[in-house]
Amino acid sequence: MTAPNFPEGFLWGAATAAHQIEGSPLADGAGPSIWTRFAHTPGMMLNGDTGDVACDHYHRWKEDVALMKQLGLKAYRFSVSWSRILPEGTGRVNQAGIDFYSNLVDELLANGIEPLLTLYHWDLPAALDDRGGWLNPEIADWFADYARVLYRALDGRVKKWVTLNEPWVVTDGGYLHGVLAPGHRSKYEAPIASHNLMRAHGAAVKAYREIGKHEIGLVVNIEPKYPATESTEDAAAVRRAHAYMNEQYLHPALLGHYPPELKDIFGDAWPEWPAADYDLIRQKLDFVGINYYTRSVTKAAESYPLNTGVVRQPLGTYTETGWEVFPQGLTDLLLWFKNTYGDLPLYITENGAAFFDPPAAMVDDDGNRRIKDPLRMDYLRKHLSAIHDAIRQGVDVRGYMLWSLLDNLEWSLGYSKRFGMIHVNYVTQQRTPKDSALWYSKVIASNGASL
Ligand SMILES: CO[C@H](O)c1c[n+]2c([nH]1)[C@H](O)[C@@H](O)[C@H](O)[C@H]2CO
């Protein structure tokens, strides 16, 4: 592997999300979100974990920015909790919520760190869920109104905006399989939620063009699908899985239509949408964020509703979340994106892995607190190299946000999975940069040459 030089100005950063790190979800006038509710619903969260404390970032944000500075991060991707800004989701603005994020942005800028702000990372205000949430078509206007409040307060200091984080996970987890908030299980609701998410994305981008002066994009999780065998059944299964996860959101956002497979997959549960919706959804974007973690070797199998299955690789390496380590998939995916959607600027807005880390730091012979995480370093090194392979082949990748800055609440898996490059002792809230953070700091300082 040759020591790659990334493009001049490559944006090296790390990512988090509000509900996963902040804690204090109801502080200073904030309203509950669907995750506050979901976490306090018995049986929904591993070990009964909640986001009530998390990494206490709501109080420790200055310390955390200082750690970002110490590591030499150039950027920090975070999300805003909608119900801190609008406790009922619409109407009354909670100034204390705006102040929290405004202070965070100022601290980042004062430390030479560019903020990338995600408007929605899954924590819908509970009050809007009571009004139908992503199933209510009015949510496109609710979301655009929320976005306008933040555009007016922060645009200029924030120059890279993201509307949605991973509409696929919101829909597949929250409305089809029910494993994420709001915990619905309906193949009739899923397409409606998906479509309204994309309408809301379009409405927020349209609103940005009236108010904002910088850049806005969409973040999707996409995953390359490889056939388990040469059979026609497995090839068809790959087409279904690829359309359902990888094209379902990018196609309407960038091409103005859904992939045809979705109508076959959902059958009578797939509505016919008005042409005006596609015009709303397909707004010009300044960039797309890609969240990459793994691939799927896919076969035809009985499953709901895709009739596909994933084949575990006997010689594969797997993370704590059961995801195969497959860096080549990121190169393949970036080339697919370029060949399918053209030369839109791309950011890797999430990439990382959960491997076992101890609950507390060890102390080495020199008396330093250490967390050795060689598997994570190897994962990151290989994926950064895969990104560089794609850049060498002409893909316009402009930055990388490591998931995650801190160990944090892994949604319904609670605190059982550690993705952070900085270890969090959840008893003491002590932060300890892992070896991977110290390594990443050198990668940033050398613009990738030290990989
Ligand atoms: C299904 O994998 C997705 O691409 C994905 C992985 N992840 C995500 N999306 C979310 O954006 C984060 O909030 C998660 O903490 C993170 C780690 O699980």
The ligand as an SDF file (V2000), in Angstrom:
LIG
                    3D

 18 19  0  0  0  0  0  0  0  0999 V2000
  -26.4990    0.3830    9.3940 C   0  0  0  0  0  0  0  0  0  0  0  0
  -25.2660    1.0940    9.4870 O   0  0  0  0  0  0  0  0  0  0  0  0
  -25.4500    2.4710    9.2640 C   0  0  0  0  0  0  0  0  0  0  0  0
  -24.7620    2.9020    8.1610 O   0  0  0  0  0  0  0  0  0  0  0  0
  -25.0800    3.2510   10.4460 C   0  0  0  0  0  0  0  0  0  0  0  0
  -24.1510    3.0110   11.4390 C   0  0  0  0  0  0  0  0  0  0  0  0
  -24.2740    4.0400   12.3190 N   0  0  0  0  0  0  0  0  0  0  0  0
  -25.2590    4.8810   11.8650 C   0  0  0  0  0  0  0  0  0  0  0  0
  -25.7060    4.4030   10.7180 N   0  0  0  0  0  0  0  0  0  0  0  0
  -25.7870    6.0760   12.5740 C   0  0  0  0  0  0  0  0  0  0  0  0
  -25.7370    7.2250   11.7390 O   0  0  0  0  0  0  0  0  0  0  0  0
  -25.0700    6.3050   13.8890 C   0  0  0  0  0  0  0  0  0  0  0  0
  -25.9470    7.0770   14.7030 O   0  0  0  0  0  0  0  0  0  0  0  0
  -24.6790    4.9520   14.5150 C   0  0  0  0  0  0  0  0  0  0  0  0
  -24.1810    5.1220   15.8210 O   0  0  0  0  0  0  0  0  0  0  0  0
  -23.6180    4.3030   13.6160 C   0  0  0  0  0  0  0  0  0  0  0  0
  -23.0140    3.0230   14.1830 C   0  0  0  0  0  0  0  0  0  0  0  0
  -23.9950    2.0220   14.2020 O   0  0  0  0  0  0  0  0  0  0  0  0
  1  2  1  0
  2  3  1  0
  3  4  1  0
  3  5  1  0
  5  6  2  0
  5  9  1  0
  6  7  1  0
  7  8  2  0
  7 16  1  0
  8  9  1  0
  8 10  1  0
 10 11  1  0
 10 12  1  0
 12 13  1  0
 12 14  1  0
 14 15  1  0
 14 16  1  0
 16 17  1  0
 17 18  1  0
M  CHG  1   7   1
M  END
$$$$
